[in-house]
C-alpha cells in the first residue's frame, strides 16, 4: 500500500530510524468532545 502525506522532514527521519511513525495526541489540536473517539482510533491503528 502506498500512502502519500506531507509531513516535516523530521518525521521522515524518524521513519527511517525506527521503521514507523505515530501521532501524539498531546501535539494534536483535537477538540475535547472528540478526544475519546480520537484515542479509540489511535488504538485501532
N, CA, C and O atoms as CSV, one atom per row, in Angstrom:
chain,resi,resn,atom,element,x,y,z
A,1,UNK,N,N,0.846,-1.168,0.000
A,1,UNK,CA,C,0.000,0.000,0.000
A,1,UNK,C,C,0.896,1.237,0.000
A,1,UNK,O,O,1.892,1.295,0.721
A,2,UNK,N,N,0.537,2.203,-0.800
A,2,UNK,CA,C,1.253,3.472,-0.820
A,2,UNK,C,C,0.432,4.516,-0.077
A,2,UNK,O,O,-0.789,4.589,-0.222
A,3,UNK,N,N,1.109,5.302,0.701
A,3,UNK,CA,C,0.470,6.383,1.430
A,3,UNK,C,C,1.229,7.660,1.117
A,3,UNK,O,O,2.439,7.744,1.328
A,4,UNK,N,N,0.517,8.645,0.616
A,4,UNK,CA,C,1.123,9.936,0.313
A,4,UNK,C,C,0.703,10.916,1.391
A,4,UNK,O,O,-0.482,11.027,1.708
A,5,UNK,N,N,1.661,11.622,1.952
A,5,UNK,CA,C,1.380,12.589,3.001
A,5,UNK,C,C,2.443,13.685,2.976
A,5,UNK,O,O,3.547,13.481,2.471
A,6,UNK,N,N,2.109,14.807,3.506
A,6,UNK,CA,C,3.065,15.908,3.623
A,6,UNK,C,C,3.346,16.098,5.110
A,6,UNK,O,O,2.457,16.464,5.878
A,7,UNK,N,N,4.573,15.848,5.502
A,7,UNK,CA,C,4.986,15.940,6.899
A,7,UNK,C,C,6.338,16.638,6.964
A,7,UNK,O,O,7.040,16.729,5.957
A,8,UNK,N,N,6.702,17.128,8.136
A,8,UNK,CA,C,8.040,17.716,8.314
A,8,UNK,C,C,9.127,16.666,8.088
A,8,UNK,O,O,8.887,15.470,8.258
A,9,UNK,N,N,10.304,17.108,7.709
A,9,UNK,CA,C,11.405,16.195,7.397
A,9,UNK,C,C,11.776,15.324,8.591
A,9,UNK,O,O,12.206,14.186,8.407
A,10,UNK,N,N,11.617,15.845,9.830
A,10,UNK,CA,C,11.987,15.030,10.988
A,10,UNK,C,C,11.097,13.802,11.114
A,10,UNK,O,O,11.526,12.798,11.684
A,11,UNK,N,N,9.865,13.851,10.599
A,11,UNK,CA,C,9.014,12.651,10.599
A,11,UNK,C,C,9.628,11.583,9.698
A,11,UNK,O,O,9.667,10.406,10.056
A,12,UNK,N,N,10.098,11.996,8.545
A,12,UNK,CA,C,10.720,11.058,7.609
A,12,UNK,C,C,11.985,10.467,8.221
A,12,UNK,O,O,12.242,9.270,8.092
A,13,UNK,N,N,12.768,11.302,8.882
A,13,UNK,CA,C,13.986,10.816,9.519
A,13,UNK,C,C,13.664,9.808,10.623
A,13,UNK,O,O,14.368,8.809,10.772
A,14,UNK,N,N,12.603,10.064,11.398
A,14,UNK,CA,C,12.172,9.109,12.428
A,14,UNK,C,C,11.691,7.807,11.796
A,14,UNK,O,O,11.949,6.728,12.330
A,15,UNK,N,N,10.998,7.898,10.670
A,15,UNK,CA,C,10.538,6.710,9.956
A,15,UNK,C,C,11.724,5.853,9.535
A,15,UNK,O,O,11.708,4.634,9.704
A,16,UNK,N,N,12.739,6.485,8.993
A,16,UNK,CA,C,13.931,5.741,8.586
A,16,UNK,C,C,14.652,5.145,9.788
A,16,UNK,O,O,15.172,4.032,9.714
A,17,UNK,N,N,14.684,5.876,10.882
A,17,UNK,CA,C,15.387,5.422,12.083
A,17,UNK,C,C,14.660,4.279,12.785
A,17,UNK,O,O,15.286,3.298,13.186
A,18,UNK,N,N,13.327,4.401,12.935
A,18,UNK,CA,C,12.558,3.436,13.723
A,18,UNK,C,C,11.757,2.447,12.891
A,18,UNK,O,O,11.373,1.390,13.393
A,19,UNK,N,N,11.499,2.769,11.641
A,19,UNK,CA,C,10.680,1.901,10.809
A,19,UNK,C,C,9.196,2.193,10.904
A,19,UNK,O,O,8.391,1.554,10.227
A,20,UNK,N,N,8.822,3.167,11.750
A,20,UNK,CA,C,7.419,3.551,11.890
A,20,UNK,C,C,7.340,4.974,12.450
A,20,UNK,O,O,8.301,5.484,13.027
A,21,UNK,N,N,6.195,5.590,12.270
A,21,UNK,CA,C,5.901,6.882,12.892
A,21,UNK,C,C,4.505,6.794,13.489
A,21,UNK,O,O,3.696,5.967,13.070
A,22,UNK,N,N,4.231,7.631,14.448
A,22,UNK,CA,C,2.923,7.621,15.084
A,22,UNK,C,C,2.562,9.035,15.525
A,22,UNK,O,O,3.429,9.887,15.719
A,23,UNK,N,N,1.278,9.256,15.676
A,23,UNK,CA,C,0.793,10.544,16.123
A,23,UNK,C,C,0.838,10.657,17.634
A,23,UNK,O,O,0.729,9.656,18.342
A,24,UNK,N,N,0.996,11.863,18.121
A,24,UNK,CA,C,0.999,12.136,19.551
A,24,UNK,C,C,-0.195,13.023,19.862
A,24,UNK,O,O,-0.250,14.171,19.423
A,25,UNK,N,N,-1.151,12.494,20.618
A,25,UNK,CA,C,-2.367,13.237,20.921
A,25,UNK,C,C,-2.049,14.545,21.640
A,25,UNK,O,O,-2.806,15.508,21.524
A,26,UNK,N,N,-0.948,14.596,22.376
A,26,UNK,CA,C,-0.569,15.821,23.082
A,26,UNK,C,C,-0.143,16.933,22.124
A,26,UNK,O,O,-0.180,18.110,22.483
A,27,UNK,N,N,0.257,16.568,20.924
A,27,UNK,CA,C,0.663,17.561,19.930
A,27,UNK,C,C,-0.462,17.911,18.974
A,27,UNK,O,O,-0.304,18.800,18.137
A,28,UNK,N,N,-1.582,17.237,19.080
A,28,UNK,CA,C,-2.704,17.496,18.181
A,28,UNK,C,C,-3.607,18.559,18.783
A,28,UNK,O,O,-3.515,18.874,19.970
A,29,UNK,N,N,-4.460,19.095,17.967
A,29,UNK,CA,C,-5.428,20.074,18.461
A,29,UNK,C,C,-6.840,19.489,18.344
A,29,UNK,O,O,-7.745,20.102,17.778
A,30,UNK,N,N,-6.994,18.286,18.898
A,30,UNK,CA,C,-8.279,17.594,18.892
A,30,UNK,C,C,-9.183,18.234,19.938
A,30,UNK,O,O,-8.786,18.409,21.090
A,31,UNK,N,N,-10.385,18.579,19.535
A,31,UNK,CA,C,-11.366,19.141,20.454
A,31,UNK,C,C,-11.689,18.121,21.536
A,31,UNK,O,O,-11.759,16.924,21.256
A,32,UNK,N,N,-11.887,18.581,22.770
A,32,UNK,CA,C,-12.168,17.679,23.883
A,32,UNK,C,C,-13.369,16.773,23.624
A,32,UNK,O,O,-13.419,15.652,24.129
A,33,UNK,N,N,-14.335,17.253,22.841
A,33,UNK,CA,C,-15.516,16.448,22.537
A,33,UNK,C,C,-15.184,15.226,21.687
A,33,UNK,O,O,-15.951,14.264,21.669
A,34,UNK,N,N,-14.061,15.249,20.988
A,34,UNK,CA,C,-13.678,14.157,20.107
A,34,UNK,C,C,-12.505,13.345,20.645
A,34,UNK,O,O,-12.028,12.426,19.981
A,35,UNK,N,N,-12.041,13.681,21.844
A,35,UNK,CA,C,-10.856,13.025,22.386
A,35,UNK,C,C,-11.050,11.520,22.569
A,35,UNK,O,O,-10.138,10.747,22.272
A,36,UNK,N,N,-12.220,11.087,23.053
A,36,UNK,CA,C,-12.478,9.649,23.223
A,36,UNK,C,C,-12.401,8.930,21.877
A,36,UNK,O,O,-11.759,7.886,21.765
A,37,UNK,N,N,-13.050,9.485,20.863
A,37,UNK,CA,C,-13.040,8.865,19.535
A,37,UNK,C,C,-11.633,8.870,18.948
A,37,UNK,O,O,-11.225,7.893,18.319
A,38,UNK,N,N,-10.893,9.945,19.142
A,38,UNK,CA,C,-9.525,10.036,18.637
A,38,UNK,C,C,-8.633,8.992,19.300
A,38,UNK,O,O,-7.838,8.335,18.629
A,39,UNK,N,N,-8.765,8.841,20.609
A,39,UNK,CA,C,-7.990,7.841,21.341
A,39,UNK,C,C,-8.331,6.436,20.870
A,39,UNK,O,O,-7.440,5.605,20.694
A,40,UNK,N,N,-9.612,6.167,20.665
A,40,UNK,CA,C,-10.027,4.857,20.163
A,40,UNK,C,C,-9.399,4.591,18.792
A,40,UNK,O,O,-8.883,3.503,18.536
A,41,UNK,N,N,-9.450,5.590,17.923
A,41,UNK,CA,C,-8.886,5.444,16.579
A,41,UNK,C,C,-7.389,5.155,16.643
A,41,UNK,O,O,-6.897,4.300,15.907
A,42,UNK,N,N,-6.665,5.847,17.502
A,42,UNK,CA,C,-5.234,5.580,17.658
A,42,UNK,C,C,-4.961,4.145,18.078
A,42,UNK,O,O,-4.029,3.508,17.585
A,43,UNK,N,N,-5.785,3.640,18.999
A,43,UNK,CA,C,-5.600,2.268,19.463
A,43,UNK,C,C,-5.887,1.257,18.368
A,43,UNK,O,O,-5.270,0.193,18.337
A,44,UNK,N,N,-6.808,1.567,17.473
A,44,UNK,CA,C,-7.133,0.652,16.381
A,44,UNK,C,C,-6.012,0.567,15.359
A,44,UNK,O,O,-5.824,-0.461,14.709
A,45,UNK,N,N,-5.285,1.635,15.227
A,45,UNK,CA,C,-4.197,1.668,14.247
A,45,UNK,C,C,-2.987,0.977,14.821
A,45,UNK,O,O,-1.953,0.891,14.159
